[in-house]
Amino acid sequence: MKRTSLFFLVLFLGAGLVVFAGSLEGAKAVELRFAHFAADSHPGDLAAEMFAKAVQKRTGGKIKVTVYPANELGSPPEQLEQIKLGAIDMGLPTQGQLDKYSKRFGVVMLPFVYNDYAHAYRVLDGPFMGWAGPDIQKQGMVHLSNWEWGFRNITNNVRAINSPDDMKGLKMRVPPEIQLQATMEALGAVTTKIAFPELYMSLKQGVADGQDNPLSVIYHFKLYEVQKYLAITRHVYNSMVHVISKATWDKLPPKQQSIIREESKKAGDFMRKTLQKEDETLLQKLKGAGMVVTNPDVAKFRALMKPAWDRIAGYSGKENVEEFLKMVDSVR
């Protein structure tokens, strides 16, 4: 073979090797970091792991999702800021955390606005998602689906709660969320802001008398060890919201985006069903752990909520509250 022909053959083969190497590079798995604040025994973490396994399987290993539970990558506000910046790929913030970026999410936690779980789902999965999703995308996050957290109930170490009067003067822990602060203060409680990772120790040391959370949180985070009284008030509903960094989202091909959306919805539905089923048994478990449980007339609590609604409207925007309440009534 002539030297010239050999030269062009080497060039051809070399170019082929370059192309082949490039295709191998594209076949490498993309690792997505998924951070959240639920305990590793909580249904939220089980759902996250379920999502991760399903995505890896359906993408043929091209996407690997690594889950970091229990605030391993920082507090909930820190996680969300990192998701916005693209340093963490996805997470499960609540609406109370997302409203720092979109005020439309702030109206979800209006006290005593939903009839039950099914009503809340019709609102959040329906008109709300199309209304708030584009707004949060402007802030660098894509709203994938709504998961669960639940209806909040009140615990404390001072006395049983049988009426709103029993709330007066109690020092109640609240997260940095105006909705919960306004709700507790409308009932006559004194509020103190404490981050979730410090909640257990703060209650144990008496920094706060009480707090509010869904039954699953009270049980899985063992708050029953440091709280005596539980009142079933179901005063505020909110959920984990599965979001992904828009910077990460925009790098994924449409087929992988579709898989992620579909598996996000499946995982969220699993979490909802699991937590609702758990609620049926957790009350007995909490009683067995020594908690004194009361079932006050919530109508008396609801009657005191106008100041809370007004404060939430001042924070989230009166027009946003009015628009949201139309959605609530349209699917009631």
Secondary structure, DSSP 8 states (H G I E B T S, - for coil): --HHHHHHHHHHHHHHHHHHHHHHHHHS-EEEEEE--S-TTSHHHHHHHHHHHHHHHHTTTSEEEEEE-TTTTS-HHHHHHHHHHTSS-EE--BHHHHTTT-GGGGGTT-TT--SSHHHHHHHHHTHHHHHHHHHHHTTTEEEEEE---EE-EEEESS---SSGGGGTT-EEEE-S-HHHHHHHHHTT-EEEE--GGGHHHHHHTTS-SEEEE-HHHHHHTTGGGS--EEE-----EE-BEEEEEHHHHTTS-HHHHHHHHHHHHHHHHHHHHHHHHHHHHHHHHHHHTT-EEE---HHHHHTT-HHHHHHHHHHH-HHHHHHHHHHHHHT-
